[in-house]
Amino acid sequence: MKIRKVNIKDIEKLKEIGKLTFAETFSSENSEDNMREYLENGFSTEKLTTELTDQNAEFYFAELDGKTIGYLKINVGQSQTEIKDKNALEIERIYVLKEFHGKKVGQILYDKAIELAKEKNVDYVWLGVWEQNLRAIRFYEKNGFVAFDKHVFKLGNDEQTDIMMKLNLNEKKPVANNV
């Protein structure tokens, strides 16, 4: 598997994987109208062009045998969706095609985000995850994230609650006492 940075020439592929993975993840718990509205607006050519040309946002594809199987989006500085802290990096999206769940693709994309955070020398990484997405919450908890707040995410006309989670990169790990 290969991780590669997405550029503007990849916009159609990004639109396709974005819509597909979002629909796979959330269609069963949301109305068809709300999903359709979100997919049309959230993955429009205009919106993705803006995001892809934003110097404080980066996308990465996970590719296997030439096929895009997942993607990552990170934001720093003023491009973060909530906290606009220059010492933070936001993981806005990690999505993987359902057929590749449980095959470490999400973990590899997550590891890339942490690598980028360390390169950018930020103090912490944060994200928002839907309170009903228990699989994702467990994934982030397993990776050391802790909940610190909540915010509203609007999907169509439905207001949903996201749990905001944070990972401090500068905390000293306890050293084992060899007594």
VENKA-V223416 format. One record per backbone hydrogen bond with DSSP energy under -1.0 kcal/mol. CO is the residue of the C=O (numbers start at 1). NH is the residue of the N-H. Records with the same first field share a line. If there is no record, write none. Layout:
CO=NH  NH
//
This chain:
2=63
4=61
7=10
8=11
10=14
11=15
12=16
13=17
14=18
15=19
16=20
17=21
18=22
19=23
20=24
21=25
22=26
23=27
26=29
27=30
31=35
32=36
33=37
34=38
35=39
36=40
37=41
38=42
39=43
41=44
44=48
45=49
46=50
47=51
48=52
49=53
54=57
56=76
58=74
59=6
60=72
61=4
62=69  70
63=2
64=67
67=64
69=97
70=62
71=95
72=60
73=92  93
74=58
75=90
76=79
77=80
85=88
87=123  124
89=126
90=75
93=73
95=71
97=100
98=101
100=103
104=108
105=109
106=110
107=111
108=112
109=113
110=114
111=115
112=116
113=117
114=118
115=119
116=120
117=122
123=169
124=89
125=167
126=91
127=165
129=163
130=133
132=134
133=137
134=138
135=139
136=140
137=141
138=142
139=143
140=145
141=144
146=166
149=164
151=162
153=160
155=158
158=155
160=153
161=131
162=151
163=129
164=148  149
165=127
166=146
167=125
//
